[in-house]
């Protein structure tokens, strides 16, 4: 199981050690969007939702 996981993610693992970069910022941004969506649940105007999303996180 561990070998299969390592084989699948080999390039990502090497990328971390070569460049010290992860996808943590993307994961954090996704979490912020999820929280934002839960706060604005029930908003029917998609344009308004995207406008607010852009103003808060851009």
N, CA, C, O and CB atoms as a CASP TS submission, in Angstrom:
PFRMAT TS
TARGET T0000
AUTHOR 0000-0000-0000
METHOD Language model
MODEL 1
PARENT N/A
ATOM      1  N   UNK     1       0.832  -1.193   0.000  1.00  0.00           N
ATOM      2  CA  UNK     1       0.000   0.000   0.000  1.00  0.00           C
ATOM      3  C   UNK     1       0.874   1.254   0.000  1.00  0.00           C
ATOM      4  O   UNK     1       0.630   2.182  -0.771  1.00  0.00           O
ATOM      5  CB  UNK     1      -0.945   0.000   1.216  1.00  0.00           C
ATOM      6  N   UNK     2       1.883   1.283   0.855  1.00  0.00           N
ATOM      7  CA  UNK     2       2.770   2.436   0.933  1.00  0.00           C
ATOM      8  C   UNK     2       3.565   2.598  -0.363  1.00  0.00           C
ATOM      9  O   UNK     2       3.763   3.715  -0.841  1.00  0.00           O
ATOM     10  CB  UNK     2       3.722   2.298   2.128  1.00  0.00           C
ATOM     11  N   UNK     3       4.009   1.506  -0.913  1.00  0.00           N
ATOM     12  CA  UNK     3       4.761   1.563  -2.164  1.00  0.00           C
ATOM     13  C   UNK     3       3.901   2.097  -3.302  1.00  0.00           C
ATOM     14  O   UNK     3       4.377   2.877  -4.127  1.00  0.00           O
ATOM     15  CB  UNK     3       5.303   0.181  -2.522  1.00  0.00           C
ATOM     16  N   UNK     4       2.644   1.684  -3.351  1.00  0.00           N
ATOM     17  CA  UNK     4       1.739   2.162  -4.399  1.00  0.00           C
ATOM     18  C   UNK     4       1.516   3.671  -4.268  1.00  0.00           C
ATOM     19  O   UNK     4       1.536   4.392  -5.265  1.00  0.00           O
ATOM     20  CB  UNK     4       0.387   1.412  -4.331  1.00  0.00           C
ATOM     21  N   UNK     5       1.305   4.143  -3.039  1.00  0.00           N
ATOM     22  CA  UNK     5       1.117   5.575  -2.799  1.00  0.00           C
ATOM     23  C   UNK     5       2.366   6.342  -3.206  1.00  0.00           C
ATOM     24  O   UNK     5       2.275   7.378  -3.865  1.00  0.00           O
ATOM     25  CB  UNK     5       0.783   5.844  -1.316  1.00  0.00           C
ATOM     26  N   UNK     6       3.516   5.843  -2.821  1.00  0.00           N
ATOM     27  CA  UNK     6       4.776   6.488  -3.179  1.00  0.00           C
ATOM     28  C   UNK     6       4.962   6.531  -4.690  1.00  0.00           C
ATOM     29  O   UNK     6       5.396   7.546  -5.234  1.00  0.00           O
ATOM     30  CB  UNK     6       5.950   5.760  -2.527  1.00  0.00           C
ATOM     31  N   UNK     7       4.640   5.446  -5.364  1.00  0.00           N
ATOM     32  CA  UNK     7       4.785   5.383  -6.818  1.00  0.00           C
ATOM     33  C   UNK     7       3.865   6.381  -7.510  1.00  0.00           C
ATOM     34  O   UNK     7       4.270   7.040  -8.469  1.00  0.00           O
ATOM     35  CB  UNK     7       4.492   3.969  -7.320  1.00  0.00           C
ATOM     36  N   UNK     8       2.643   6.494  -7.033  1.00  0.00           N
ATOM     37  CA  UNK     8       1.680   7.415  -7.645  1.00  0.00           C
ATOM     38  C   UNK     8       2.107   8.868  -7.457  1.00  0.00           C
ATOM     39  O   UNK     8       1.985   9.675  -8.378  1.00  0.00           O
ATOM     40  CB  UNK     8       0.282   7.199  -7.050  1.00  0.00           C
ATOM     41  N   UNK     9       2.607   9.203  -6.267  1.00  0.00           N
ATOM     42  CA  UNK     9       2.913  10.597  -5.933  1.00  0.00           C
ATOM     43  C   UNK     9       4.409  10.915  -5.987  1.00  0.00           C
ATOM     44  O   UNK     9       4.854  11.899  -5.397  1.00  0.00           O
ATOM     45  CB  UNK     9       2.384  10.916  -4.554  1.00  0.00           C
ATOM     46  N   UNK    10       5.166  10.107  -6.674  1.00  0.00           N
ATOM     47  CA  UNK    10       6.620  10.256  -6.734  1.00  0.00           C
ATOM     48  C   UNK    10       7.039  11.650  -7.201  1.00  0.00           C
ATOM     49  O   UNK    10       7.891  12.279  -6.573  1.00  0.00           O
ATOM     50  CB  UNK    10       7.211   9.206  -7.661  1.00  0.00           C
ATOM     51  N   UNK    11       6.456  12.134  -8.287  1.00  0.00           N
ATOM     52  CA  UNK    11       6.843  13.446  -8.816  1.00  0.00           C
ATOM     53  C   UNK    11       6.483  14.577  -7.862  1.00  0.00           C
ATOM     54  O   UNK    11       7.241  15.538  -7.734  1.00  0.00           O
ATOM     55  CB  UNK    11       6.180  13.683 -10.164  1.00  0.00           C
ATOM     56  N   UNK    12       5.350  14.478  -7.196  1.00  0.00           N
ATOM     57  CA  UNK    12       4.958  15.502  -6.226  1.00  0.00           C
ATOM     58  C   UNK    12       5.907  15.521  -5.032  1.00  0.00           C
ATOM     59  O   UNK    12       6.249  16.588  -4.522  1.00  0.00           O
ATOM     60  CB  UNK    12       3.521  15.265  -5.750  1.00  0.00           C
ATOM     61  N   UNK    13       6.321  14.364  -4.598  1.00  0.00           N
ATOM     62  CA  UNK    13       7.255  14.274  -3.474  1.00  0.00           C
ATOM     63  C   UNK    13       8.589  14.895  -3.856  1.00  0.00           C
ATOM     64  O   UNK    13       9.160  15.667  -3.086  1.00  0.00           O
ATOM     65  CB  UNK    13       7.450  12.805  -3.036  1.00  0.00           C
ATOM     66  N   UNK    14       9.082  14.566  -5.027  1.00  0.00           N
ATOM     67  CA  UNK    14      10.345  15.157  -5.476  1.00  0.00           C
ATOM     68  C   UNK    14      10.222  16.663  -5.667  1.00  0.00           C
ATOM     69  O   UNK    14      11.157  17.405  -5.366  1.00  0.00           O
ATOM     70  CB  UNK    14      10.801  14.506  -6.779  1.00  0.00           C
ATOM     71  N   UNK    15       9.092  17.114  -6.159  1.00  0.00           N
ATOM     72  CA  UNK    15       8.868  18.544  -6.340  1.00  0.00           C
ATOM     73  C   UNK    15       8.988  19.281  -5.011  1.00  0.00           C
ATOM     74  O   UNK    15       9.557  20.371  -4.955  1.00  0.00           O
ATOM     75  CB  UNK    15       7.490  18.798  -6.967  1.00  0.00           C
ATOM     76  N   UNK    16       8.456  18.693  -3.944  1.00  0.00           N
ATOM     77  CA  UNK    16       8.550  19.332  -2.634  1.00  0.00           C
ATOM     78  C   UNK    16      10.010  19.479  -2.216  1.00  0.00           C
ATOM     79  O   UNK    16      10.413  20.549  -1.759  1.00  0.00           O
ATOM     80  CB  UNK    16       7.770  18.524  -1.582  1.00  0.00           C
ATOM     81  N   UNK    17      10.798  18.438  -2.362  1.00  0.00           N
ATOM     82  CA  UNK    17      12.186  18.502  -1.925  1.00  0.00           C
ATOM     83  C   UNK    17      13.048  19.364  -2.843  1.00  0.00           C
ATOM     84  O   UNK    17      14.037  19.942  -2.391  1.00  0.00           O
ATOM     85  CB  UNK    17      12.763  17.109  -1.846  1.00  0.00           C
ATOM     86  N   UNK    18      12.696  19.461  -4.108  1.00  0.00           N
ATOM     87  CA  UNK    18      13.466  20.301  -5.029  1.00  0.00           C
ATOM     88  C   UNK    18      13.124  21.774  -4.901  1.00  0.00           C
ATOM     89  O   UNK    18      14.013  22.622  -4.980  1.00  0.00           O
ATOM     90  CB  UNK    18      13.235  19.855  -6.449  1.00  0.00           C
ATOM     91  N   UNK    19      11.853  22.094  -4.706  1.00  0.00           N
ATOM     92  CA  UNK    19      11.412  23.492  -4.735  1.00  0.00           C
ATOM     93  C   UNK    19      10.793  23.969  -3.432  1.00  0.00           C
ATOM     94  O   UNK    19      10.470  25.150  -3.304  1.00  0.00           O
ATOM     95  CB  UNK    19      10.426  23.684  -5.838  1.00  0.00           C
ATOM     96  N   UNK    20      10.620  23.084  -2.466  1.00  0.00           N
ATOM     97  CA  UNK    20       9.994  23.404  -1.176  1.00  0.00           C
ATOM     98  C   UNK    20       8.630  24.062  -1.352  1.00  0.00           C
ATOM     99  O   UNK    20       8.269  24.981  -0.616  1.00  0.00           O
ATOM    100  CB  UNK    20      10.904  24.320  -0.362  1.00  0.00           C
ATOM    101  N   UNK    21       7.891  23.585  -2.322  1.00  0.00           N
ATOM    102  CA  UNK    21       6.552  24.125  -2.548  1.00  0.00           C
ATOM    103  C   UNK    21       5.528  23.003  -2.414  1.00  0.00           C
ATOM    104  O   UNK    21       5.771  21.860  -2.803  1.00  0.00           O
ATOM    105  CB  UNK    21       6.450  24.799  -3.945  1.00  0.00           C
ATOM    106  N   UNK    22       4.380  23.363  -1.854  1.00  0.00           N
ATOM    107  CA  UNK    22       3.289  22.414  -1.701  1.00  0.00           C
ATOM    108  C   UNK    22       2.029  23.049  -2.256  1.00  0.00           C
ATOM    109  O   UNK    22       2.062  24.177  -2.747  1.00  0.00           O
ATOM    110  CB  UNK    22       3.101  21.996  -0.213  1.00  0.00           C
ATOM    111  N   UNK    23       0.933  22.342  -2.182  1.00  0.00           N
ATOM    112  CA  UNK    23      -0.342  22.883  -2.624  1.00  0.00           C
ATOM    113  C   UNK    23      -1.140  23.416  -1.438  1.00  0.00           C
ATOM    114  O   UNK    23      -2.362  23.535  -1.521  1.00  0.00           O
ATOM    115  CB  UNK    23      -1.146  21.816  -3.372  1.00  0.00           C
ATOM    116  N   UNK    24      -0.470  23.736  -0.345  1.00  0.00           N
ATOM    117  CA  UNK    24      -1.148  24.206   0.864  1.00  0.00           C
ATOM    118  C   UNK    24      -1.911  25.502   0.620  1.00  0.00           C
ATOM    119  O   UNK    24      -3.002  25.683   1.162  1.00  0.00           O
ATOM    120  CB  UNK    24      -0.141  24.406   1.986  1.00  0.00           C
ATOM    121  N   UNK    25      -1.366  26.398  -0.177  1.00  0.00           N
ATOM    122  CA  UNK    25      -2.067  27.664  -0.435  1.00  0.00           C
ATOM    123  C   UNK    25      -3.356  27.421  -1.215  1.00  0.00           C
ATOM    124  O   UNK    25      -4.369  28.070  -0.955  1.00  0.00           O
ATOM    125  CB  UNK    25      -1.156  28.640  -1.209  1.00  0.00           C
ATOM    126  N   UNK    26      -3.327  26.502  -2.159  1.00  0.00           N
ATOM    127  CA  UNK    26      -4.543  26.177  -2.909  1.00  0.00           C
ATOM    128  C   UNK    26      -5.578  25.521  -2.000  1.00  0.00           C
ATOM    129  O   UNK    26      -6.768  25.815  -2.103  1.00  0.00           O
ATOM    130  CB  UNK    26      -4.216  25.252  -4.095  1.00  0.00           C
ATOM    131  N   UNK    27      -5.136  24.640  -1.117  1.00  0.00           N
ATOM    132  CA  UNK    27      -6.055  23.991  -0.181  1.00  0.00           C
ATOM    133  C   UNK    27      -6.659  25.011   0.777  1.00  0.00           C
ATOM    134  O   UNK    27      -7.843  24.934   1.107  1.00  0.00           O
ATOM    135  CB  UNK    27      -5.332  22.888   0.607  1.00  0.00           C
ATOM    136  N   UNK    28      -5.850  25.961   1.221  1.00  0.00           N
ATOM    137  CA  UNK    28      -6.342  27.010   2.115  1.00  0.00           C
ATOM    138  C   UNK    28      -7.383  27.868   1.412  1.00  0.00           C
ATOM    139  O   UNK    28      -8.413  28.208   1.994  1.00  0.00           O
ATOM    140  CB  UNK    28      -5.182  27.886   2.613  1.00  0.00           C
ATOM    141  N   UNK    29      -7.113  28.215   0.163  1.00  0.00           N
ATOM    142  CA  UNK    29      -8.064  29.021  -0.603  1.00  0.00           C
ATOM    143  C   UNK    29      -9.377  28.264  -0.807  1.00  0.00           C
ATOM    144  O   UNK    29     -10.454  28.853  -0.714  1.00  0.00           O
ATOM    145  CB  UNK    29      -7.462  29.415  -1.963  1.00  0.00           C
ATOM    146  N   UNK    30      -9.291  26.971  -1.083  1.00  0.00           N
ATOM    147  CA  UNK    30     -10.504  26.160  -1.236  1.00  0.00           C
ATOM    148  C   UNK    30     -11.308  26.127   0.057  1.00  0.00           C
ATOM    149  O   UNK    30     -12.538  26.169   0.023  1.00  0.00           O
ATOM    150  CB  UNK    30     -10.144  24.729  -1.665  1.00  0.00           C
ATOM    151  N   UNK    31     -10.624  26.054   1.199  1.00  0.00           N
ATOM    152  CA  UNK    31     -11.320  26.060   2.488  1.00  0.00           C
ATOM    153  C   UNK    31     -12.019  27.393   2.717  1.00  0.00           C
ATOM    154  O   UNK    31     -13.133  27.430   3.239  1.00  0.00           O
ATOM    155  CB  UNK    31     -10.338  25.773   3.635  1.00  0.00           C
ATOM    156  N   UNK    32     -11.370  28.484   2.331  1.00  0.00           N
ATOM    157  CA  UNK    32     -11.984  29.810   2.476  1.00  0.00           C
ATOM    158  C   UNK    32     -13.231  29.929   1.602  1.00  0.00           C
ATOM    159  O   UNK    32     -14.237  30.498   2.027  1.00  0.00           O
ATOM    160  CB  UNK    32     -10.973  30.916   2.112  1.00  0.00           C
ATOM    161  N   UNK    33     -13.165  29.399   0.393  1.00  0.00           N
ATOM    162  CA  UNK    33     -14.323  29.448  -0.505  1.00  0.00           C
ATOM    163  C   UNK    33     -15.465  28.609   0.069  1.00  0.00           C
ATOM    164  O   UNK    33     -16.625  29.017  -0.002  1.00  0.00           O
ATOM    165  CB  UNK    33     -13.940  28.945  -1.924  1.00  0.00           C
ATOM    166  N   UNK    34     -15.151  27.446   0.634  1.00  0.00           N
ATOM    167  CA  UNK    34     -16.195  26.612   1.243  1.00  0.00           C
ATOM    168  C   UNK    34     -16.878  27.348   2.390  1.00  0.00           C
ATOM    169  O   UNK    34     -18.103  27.315   2.514  1.00  0.00           O
ATOM    170  CB  UNK    34     -15.600  25.286   1.748  1.00  0.00           C
ATOM    171  N   UNK    35     -16.081  28.014   3.229  1.00  0.00           N
ATOM    172  CA  UNK    35     -16.664  28.761   4.344  1.00  0.00           C
ATOM    173  C   UNK    35     -17.515  29.908   3.817  1.00  0.00           C
ATOM    174  O   UNK    35     -18.605  30.164   4.330  1.00  0.00           O
ATOM    175  CB  UNK    35     -15.561  29.296   5.282  1.00  0.00           C
ATOM    176  N   UNK    36     -17.023  30.592   2.805  1.00  0.00           N
ATOM    177  CA  UNK    36     -17.769  31.695   2.198  1.00  0.00           C
ATOM    178  C   UNK    36     -19.099  31.192   1.651  1.00  0.00           C
ATOM    179  O   UNK    36     -20.134  31.828   1.848  1.00  0.00           O
ATOM    180  CB  UNK    36     -16.943  32.360   1.075  1.00  0.00           C
ATOM    181  N   UNK    37     -19.075  30.055   0.966  1.00  0.00           N
ATOM    182  CA  UNK    37     -20.306  29.483   0.408  1.00  0.00           C
ATOM    183  C   UNK    37     -21.301  29.131   1.500  1.00  0.00           C
ATOM    184  O   UNK    37     -22.505  29.321   1.332  1.00  0.00           O
ATOM    185  CB  UNK    37     -19.989  28.242  -0.421  1.00  0.00           C
ATOM    186  N   UNK    38     -20.803  28.618   2.619  1.00  0.00           N
ATOM    187  CA  UNK    38     -21.724  28.265   3.701  1.00  0.00           C
ATOM    188  C   UNK    38     -22.336  29.509   4.330  1.00  0.00           C
ATOM    189  O   UNK    38     -23.486  29.477   4.768  1.00  0.00           O
ATOM    190  CB  UNK    38     -21.002  27.441   4.770  1.00  0.00           C
ATOM    191  N   UNK    39     -21.584  30.601   4.380  1.00  0.00           N
ATOM    192  CA  UNK    39     -22.119  31.850   4.929  1.00  0.00           C
ATOM    193  C   UNK    39     -23.161  32.470   4.012  1.00  0.00           C
ATOM    194  O   UNK    39     -24.101  33.107   4.488  1.00  0.00           O
ATOM    195  CB  UNK    39     -20.993  32.843   5.171  1.00  0.00           C
ATOM    196  N   UNK    40     -23.011  32.297   2.713  1.00  0.00           N
ATOM    197  CA  UNK    40     -23.922  32.895   1.744  1.00  0.00           C
ATOM    198  C   UNK    40     -24.870  31.863   1.147  1.00  0.00           C
ATOM    199  O   UNK    40     -25.319  32.012   0.010  1.00  0.00           O
ATOM    200  CB  UNK    40     -23.136  33.574   0.639  1.00  0.00           C
ATOM    201  N   UNK    41     -25.170  30.828   1.906  1.00  0.00           N
ATOM    202  CA  UNK    41     -26.088  29.803   1.427  1.00  0.00           C
ATOM    203  C   UNK    41     -27.469  30.423   1.226  1.00  0.00           C
ATOM    204  O   UNK    41     -27.958  31.159   2.083  1.00  0.00           O
ATOM    205  CB  UNK    41     -26.156  28.608   2.421  1.00  0.00           C
ATOM    206  N   UNK    42     -28.074  30.128   0.120  1.00  0.00           N
ATOM    207  CA  UNK    42     -29.395  30.659  -0.180  1.00  0.00           C
ATOM    208  C   UNK    42     -29.370  31.851  -1.116  1.00  0.00           C
ATOM    209  O   UNK    42     -30.426  32.322  -1.536  1.00  0.00           O
ATOM    210  CB  UNK    42     -30.077  31.041   1.082  1.00  0.00           C
ATOM    211  N   UNK    43     -28.185  32.352  -1.453  1.00  0.00           N
ATOM    212  CA  UNK    43     -28.092  33.459  -2.399  1.00  0.00           C
ATOM    213  C   UNK    43     -28.420  32.911  -3.776  1.00  0.00           C
ATOM    214  O   UNK    43     -27.808  31.945  -4.232  1.00  0.00           O
ATOM    215  CB  UNK    43     -26.671  34.127  -2.374  1.00  0.00           C
ATOM    216  N   UNK    44     -29.376  33.522  -4.426  1.00  0.00           N
ATOM    217  CA  UNK    44     -29.828  32.994  -5.719  1.00  0.00           C
ATOM    218  C   UNK    44     -29.154  33.667  -6.900  1.00  0.00           C
ATOM    219  O   UNK    44     -29.075  33.096  -7.987  1.00  0.00           O
ATOM    220  CB  UNK    44     -31.319  33.150  -5.846  1.00  0.00           C
ATOM    221  N   UNK    45     -28.671  34.875  -6.685  1.00  0.00           N
ATOM    222  CA  UNK    45     -28.057  35.627  -7.775  1.00  0.00           C
ATOM    223  C   UNK    45     -26.588  35.219  -7.902  1.00  0.00           C
ATOM    224  O   UNK    45     -25.747  35.635  -7.105  1.00  0.00           O
ATOM    225  CB  UNK    45     -28.187  37.161  -7.536  1.00  0.00           C
ATOM    226  N   UNK    46     -26.294  34.408  -8.906  1.00  0.00           N
ATOM    227  CA  UNK    46     -24.936  33.895  -9.086  1.00  0.00           C
ATOM    228  C   UNK    46     -23.941  35.017  -9.356  1.00  0.00           C
ATOM    229  O   UNK    46     -22.807  34.964  -8.880  1.00  0.00           O
ATOM    230  CB  UNK    46     -24.901  32.887 -10.229  1.00  0.00           C
ATOM    231  N   UNK    47     -24.348  36.027 -10.109  1.00  0.00           N
ATOM    232  CA  UNK    47     -23.452  37.148 -10.408  1.00  0.00           C
ATOM    233  C   UNK    47     -23.063  37.876  -9.122  1.00  0.00           C
ATOM    234  O   UNK    47     -21.905  38.257  -8.950  1.00  0.00           O
ATOM    235  CB  UNK    47     -24.121  38.131 -11.399  1.00  0.00           C
ATOM    236  N   UNK    48     -24.021  38.070  -8.224  1.00  0.00           N
ATOM    237  CA  UNK    48     -23.730  38.724  -6.947  1.00  0.00           C
ATOM    238  C   UNK    48     -22.779  37.875  -6.111  1.00  0.00           C
ATOM    239  O   UNK    48     -21.848  38.396  -5.498  1.00  0.00           O
ATOM    240  CB  UNK    48     -25.029  38.987  -6.167  1.00  0.00           C
ATOM    241  N   UNK    49     -23.017  36.570  -6.090  1.00  0.00           N
ATOM    242  CA  UNK    49     -22.155  35.664  -5.338  1.00  0.00           C
ATOM    243  C   UNK    49     -20.718  35.753  -5.838  1.00  0.00           C
ATOM    244  O   UNK    49     -19.791  35.867  -5.035  1.00  0.00           O
ATOM    245  CB  UNK    49     -22.667  34.221  -5.445  1.00  0.00           C
ATOM    246  N   UNK    50     -20.524  35.702  -7.141  1.00  0.00           N
ATOM    247  CA  UNK    50     -19.178  35.776  -7.709  1.00  0.00           C
ATOM    248  C   UNK    50     -18.557  37.147  -7.489  1.00  0.00           C
ATOM    249  O   UNK    50     -17.348  37.257  -7.284  1.00  0.00           O
ATOM    250  CB  UNK    50     -19.211  35.454  -9.199  1.00  0.00           C
ATOM    251  N   UNK    51     -19.380  38.195  -7.531  1.00  0.00           N
ATOM    252  CA  UNK    51     -18.898  39.548  -7.262  1.00  0.00           C
ATOM    253  C   UNK    51     -18.366  39.646  -5.833  1.00  0.00           C
ATOM    254  O   UNK    51     -17.276  40.175  -5.613  1.00  0.00           O
ATOM    255  CB  UNK    51     -20.023  40.581  -7.490  1.00  0.00           C
ATOM    256  N   UNK    52     -19.129  39.140  -4.860  1.00  0.00           N
ATOM    257  CA  UNK    52     -18.700  39.174  -3.459  1.00  0.00           C
ATOM    258  C   UNK    52     -17.447  38.324  -3.260  1.00  0.00           C
ATOM    259  O   UNK    52     -16.533  38.725  -2.539  1.00  0.00           O
ATOM    260  CB  UNK    52     -19.832  38.680  -2.532  1.00  0.00           C
ATOM    261  N   UNK    53     -17.402  37.176  -3.883  1.00  0.00           N
ATOM    262  CA  UNK    53     -16.245  36.295  -3.777  1.00  0.00           C
ATOM    263  C   UNK    53     -14.996  36.992  -4.293  1.00  0.00           C
ATOM    264  O   UNK    53     -13.935  36.919  -3.673  1.00  0.00           O
ATOM    265  CB  UNK    53     -16.485  34.994  -4.548  1.00  0.00           C
ATOM    266  N   UNK    54     -15.124  37.661  -5.416  1.00  0.00           N
ATOM    267  CA  UNK    54     -13.989  38.364  -6.007  1.00  0.00           C
ATOM    268  C   UNK    54     -13.545  39.526  -5.125  1.00  0.00           C
ATOM    269  O   UNK    54     -12.345  39.740  -4.952  1.00  0.00           O
ATOM    270  CB  UNK    54     -14.345  38.871  -7.405  1.00  0.00           C
ATOM    271  N   UNK    55     -14.476  40.270  -4.572  1.00  0.00           N
ATOM    272  CA  UNK    55     -14.116  41.423  -3.746  1.00  0.00           C
ATOM    273  C   UNK    55     -13.459  41.022  -2.434  1.00  0.00           C
ATOM    274  O   UNK    55     -12.580  41.728  -1.941  1.00  0.00           O
ATOM    275  CB  UNK    55     -15.342  42.253  -3.461  1.00  0.00           C
ATOM    276  N   UNK    56     -13.868  39.916  -1.875  1.00  0.00           N
ATOM    277  CA  UNK    56     -13.307  39.503  -0.592  1.00  0.00           C
ATOM    278  C   UNK    56     -11.943  38.841  -0.753  1.00  0.00           C
ATOM    279  O   UNK    56     -11.038  39.106   0.038  1.00  0.00           O
ATOM    280  CB  UNK    56     -14.259  38.554   0.110  1.00  0.00           C
ATOM    281  N   UNK    57     -11.779  37.992  -1.753  1.00  0.00           N
ATOM    282  CA  UNK    57     -10.564  37.190  -1.859  1.00  0.00           C
ATOM    283  C   UNK    57      -9.598  37.629  -2.955  1.00  0.00           C
ATOM    284  O   UNK    57      -8.552  37.004  -3.126  1.00  0.00           O
ATOM    285  CB  UNK    57     -10.934  35.780  -2.087  1.00  0.00           C
ATOM    286  N   UNK    58      -9.914  38.669  -3.690  1.00  0.00           N
ATOM    287  CA  UNK    58      -8.997  39.105  -4.754  1.00  0.00           C
ATOM    288  C   UNK    58      -8.037  40.154  -4.251  1.00  0.00           C
ATOM    289  O   UNK    58      -7.195  40.635  -5.010  1.00  0.00           O
ATOM    290  CB  UNK    58      -9.772  39.649  -5.947  1.00  0.00           C
TER
END
